[in-house]
Amino acid sequence: MTIYHIVMFKFKALLPQEEVQDACEAMLALGEKCLHPTTNAPYVKTLGGGKDNSPEGLQNGITHCFISKFESEEDRKYYIETDPAHREFATMIKDKLDELQVVDFTRGEF
């Protein structure tokens, strides 16, 4: 069961661009930094992400979006609750954001 994990940020308006860039690179790097507790291998499949460029105007202030996937509920649970690389990232980014949204889904479940 593949779980898609979508993370959306609204960075603070006065945050320097280099800090936004660093935070985005750190988010993408989680795909390599997050290691499975039993295999010690990367387990987060980072599909990509970046700055919003939609012309529709429906972002509600969201500035950046990232998509990852997990192969199991156990992997997602470990990532959210325990993974040290993810926890370090979450601590680093929280003061840079005005808003954070997370949406997960499993394909075909309606």
Secondary structure, 3 states (H helix, E strand, C coil): CCEEEEEEEEECCCCCHHHHHHHHHHHHHHHHHCECCCCCCECCEEEEEEECCCCCCCCCCCCEEEEEEECCHHHHHHHHHCCHHHHHHHHHHHHHEEEEEEEEEECCCC
